[in-house]
Amino acid sequence: MNESTVKLYDRISLNRDFPEYNLKQGDVATFIDTVPDPEGIEEGYILEVFNALGESIDVVTVPKSAVEPLHPNEILSVRNLVQV
């Protein structure tokens, strides 16, 4: 991913699952900040996650490489957050 492709407060999609946060590849979030990796390997991205109504439901940190910019040829979808 090119560093200039994601700007502060851009909406992004995840390119992998994060079961610890109940997030899946393709979920959309908002990029709100960065955090350095204490081991100096990969910068982290702080993301705010919203439900389908636009209500904030979580703030998570993922590796920078797990984030992709949204593209005009993509469409959003809805999934149930509650695991049955």
N, C-alpha and C positions, 0 to 999 in steps of 0.2 A: 504494500500500500504506500502510495506517495504521501509524504507528510503534509503537503499543501492541499490534499483532497478532502480532509476533514477539518472543519473549523469549529471553534468554540460555539456551542449551542446548535450545531447541525444535528439533524436526526440521522441515525446510522442503523445498520442492521448487523446482527451477530453472524459470524461465519462458522460457528460451532456451538454445541450445547454447553450449558453451565448448570448441571443438575443441582448443585449446591444453592443456586438462586432460583431454581425452577424456571430457567430460561432456556430456549431452544434456538437452534440455528434459524435465522430468518426473522427472529423477534426484533422489533424496532425500539430504540431508546434514544435519548438525547445526550450528546457528549457535553459534559459540564466542567471537566477539569482533567489535569494530568497529575500523576504522582510518580516520583522516581522509584526505580527498583533498588532496594537496599543492596542487592548483589551486583547492580550495574549491568544486568543482562538485557532487560526489556522494560521500557517505560509502561506504566499502567494508565488506563483511561477510566475515569470516574463517569459513570452513566446514570442518568435518572430514567427510571422505567415508569411508564404510564399505562393505565388500563384503556379500554376502548372508548371510555367517556372523557379521557384526558385528565384523569385524576392520578396524581403521583402515588405510586405504590411501593417503590423501592429505590434505593441508591446503591449501586454495586461498583466494584472495581474489577476490571478485566485487563488482560494483556492487550497492548496496542494492536498486535497482530490478529486479534479476534474481532476487529471492527472493520466494517466496509462502508463506504459511502453509499447512499441511495442513488439509484439510477432512474432516469425517466421511463425506461422500458419495464420497470417493476411495478407490481400491484400489491397493496397491503391486504392482509387477510386477518381473520379473527380465530383465536383458539381459546378454549376454556383453560383458565389458569389453575383451577381447582383440580387436583388429581383425584380420580375416582377409584 
